[in-house]
């Protein structure tokens, strides 16, 4: 299994779903939860550098976590999965 905590079956199912119901390239909304840390948010944003990504963040009610939403045009289901795999290397991130 990869470093990511999600099994390969998850990504296979996601790829099949994305291939079946989307015409590519297409906008895609990534959602993540991270421990409240500007450094973690910056690490995630850096993965999307050079793209048309629109990032929004929202702190949890207690301020311990931040939700990060990134809307970006992706070329293919494989490109979506590659971004998830890249973000999964950022310690403490939960992909939704």
N, C-alpha and C positions, 0 to 999 in steps of 0.2 A: 504494500500500500504506500502511496505517496506521503509526503510530509503533511499534507492536508488531512484533517480529521474526517472529511467526507469520503466515503468509499467510492471506488471507480464506478460502481453501479449507479450512483447518484448522477454522476456526470454523463454517463451513457444515456440515462433516462432523460436528463435535461436536454442533451443534444437532439435526441429523437423528437422531443416535444417542440423544440425551437425550429427544427427542420420542417415539422409538420404544419405549424400554424403561423409562420412568419416568412415574408419575402425579404430577402437580404440584398443590400445593406438596409438596416432598420435601426430606429432608436431603441435603446434598451435601458432599463432602470435597474441599477445595482443598488442593493441596500445592505449596509453593514452596521453592526453595533461594536463600538470600541470603548475601552476604559477611557474616561475623560482625560484626554491628553492631546495638546496641540501637535506634539511630535508624531503621535500615531495617525492623526488626521493628515498631517503633511506627508507621511510615508505613503498613505493610500492615494492622496492626490498626485504624488509624484509618478505613480504607476500609470496615471491617465494623462501625463504631460504630452503635449503635441497632438492632442485630440480636441474635439469640440465639446468636451465634458462640461456639464453644468452641475456643480456640487452644492448641496444644501446640507446643513447640519442642524441638529436639535439636541439640546441637553436633556437628560432625564430629570425627573422632578427633584431628585436628591443631588443631582449634579455629579454622580459617580460614573455615568456612562453617557456617550454621545452617539446618536444615530447619524449615519452618513449616507446620504442618497446621492447617487451619481447617474445622471442621464447623459448618455453618449451614443453616437451613431456607431454601430458595430457592423463589420463586413460579413460575418458568418457565425454560426453556432460555435465553431471551433475558436473563433476570436473571443467570444463571450466566456467560454470555459477557460481559455488561457488567462484572461484577466482575473477570474476567480482564483485560479491556481497561484497567480502572482500575489494577489492580496492575501491569500491564505498563509503566506510566509511572514506577514506582519504579526508579531506576537500579540495575542489577546483579542484578535479580531474574530467576530462571529458573522458569517455570511447568512443573509436571509433569503 
